[in-house]
Amino acid sequence: MGSLADITPAVYAQPVQEAHGIPLPWWAKMAAKVVLARLLPSYRARKALGIFRHGRMDYDFLGHSLWTSKVFEWHRQFGSGAARTVLELGPGDSVGTALFATAHGADRIWLIDVGDFATRDMAIYREIVDSLKASAPDLATRVDLSDRDRMLASLNAAYITSATGSLAAVTEGSVDVVTSAAVLEHVRRAEFTTALAEMFRVLRPGGTACHLIDLRDHLSGGLHNLRFPERFWEHSFLARSGFYTNRLRSYEILAMMEAAGFEAAIAHVTRWPELPMPREAMTRQFSELPDDELRIADFAVLLRKPVEGH
């Protein structure tokens, strides 16, 4: 079992540019989401407009596969024991992690989300199975692809959609690996510590957690969310509008994870070459932070639950 202290974070460059999608300025997207979240309560109806998505996992097979492979690789390097039980926080638009994790040897899978957003289009899951033929040739014979629910049952995967409260259904110390991609930044700031405590509870000693955390504003791919004072941004009216992020910075998240009991290390970080917006546009809470912190667009953190006596 390797030491997390030996990890040297890989550093990637993030161009300063607007995110792909509907060509609207950040403030127009923000206004549109506030209005549409109330006019169209159905997530599927809002998603069809192109400005509401819970991730890209329903079409980005390669990215999903590479991330899952990295999660299992990190566990082999820094965790203890096999990664047989896997829990994903926020699978979003696809439960494809159940297929990828099974291909890596998992035999019990938990998928926890705040709602039932995952596609039921079986063509997507068949394509994933086809893509895994070389690495997991027996998967196609094991999985039932007649519909989504039968598929999950055949993989011994539970899809629970009651937010972080769903973690209460998971037995203490029963999970080998916890993973998420662009999810933790959406956990309400006031609930973040509780979510970490639950994650720590379900992991077994020597288990690992791997999280990709996106610090961009989820409006334009910049930092426009840092324009607003805390009292305004954390109001439930905005938090329910589809673009909320808790705005916790990387150093805060790392400190909170360590306070929860985890050993923690940053595995990779993506940085802008320069600030994507001027400091004077930010509220004071953020404008006084150093450039090195504000230039972080996203980062991956690897956690381990300590083994007693080690």
Protein Blocks (a to p, Z undefined) as FASTA:
>chain_A
ZZfklpccddddddddddedjdddfklmmmmmmmmmmmmmblklmmmnopacebjklmmm
mlmmmmmmmmmmmmmmmmgcjdfbccdehkljacklmmmmmmnopabdcdddfbdfbccb
fklmmmmmmmmmmmmmmlmmmpcckbmklmmmmnopacddehjklmmmpcghiafbdcde
hklmmpcfklmmmmmmmmmmmpcghiacdddddfbeolnopamlmmpcfklmmpmklmmn
opacehiafklmmmmmmmnopacddfbdcddfbdfbdfklpcfklmmpcfklmmpmbdcd
ddddddehZZ
